[in-house]
């Protein structure tokens, strides 16, 4: 079974690959609250560049930047 931290990172990666920015913000916030660092969250988004495409990675990166700025 995955811990909450890992589960939230996996969800952020999936939502980034799908281009779902609002879900990235929600689950990115959950991930940060579960102990994920901002750097780890950015790294997960970076890793989605190849499977999700550059445009979605940029969109996901913007969602993470907005989330971090709002905290």
Residue, then its C-alpha position, 0 to 999 in steps of 0.5 A: x500500500x502506498x503512503x499518502x505522500x506517494x499517492x499524492x505525488x502519483x496523482x499530481x503526475x497523472x493530472x500533469x500528464x492529462x493537463x488538469x491544472x485545477x486537480x494539480x493544485x488540489x492534490x499538490x496542496x495535499x502532497x505538500x501537506x503530507x510532507x512533499x517538498x516544493x522541489x519534489x513537486x516541481x520534479x514530478x511535473x518535470x518528469x511528465x514532460x516526455x509522456x504528457x508533452x511539453x505543452x502540458x508540462x508547461x501548464x502543470x508547471x504554471x499550476x504548481x507555481x500558482x499553488x506555491x505562490x498561494x501558500 
